[in-house]
Amino acid sequence: MQEPTFLILTALADGPQHGYGIMSDVGEISAGRTRLRAGTLYAALDRLQGEGLIAADREEVVDGRLRRYYRLTDGGAAALAAEVEALHRRTEIAARRLAARPRLGGGAAPALGGLG
């Protein structure tokens, strides 16, 4: 799963959101590392809807502009859960290998707190 998809699904796991809310949440989740532009976001939302991972939730007019909200589907939640599990397994392997890695000057690397 590509990182923008992972971040969009993660944003929607908290509940339905409109496009700007998703963009803001993705920035927050990624600690500012990922910034989705409107064109990129809406192309991704269309694709994710087509794949059945998200669905339109509702629409409302705010300040004369239409706001469409999207929600995570059960299929989207299952795909996100599978990706979280895969990331968790890879992170555990990396943490074990780093912890066992010999350091220059001898001895093992210090344990990584909170990763395993």
Secondary structure, 3 states (H helix, E strand, C coil): CCHHHHHHHHHHCCCCEEHHHHHHHHHHHCCCCCCCCHHHHHHHHHHHHHCCCEEEEEEEEECCEEEEEEEECHHHHHHHHHHHHHHHHHHHHHHHHHHHCECCCCCECCCCCCCC
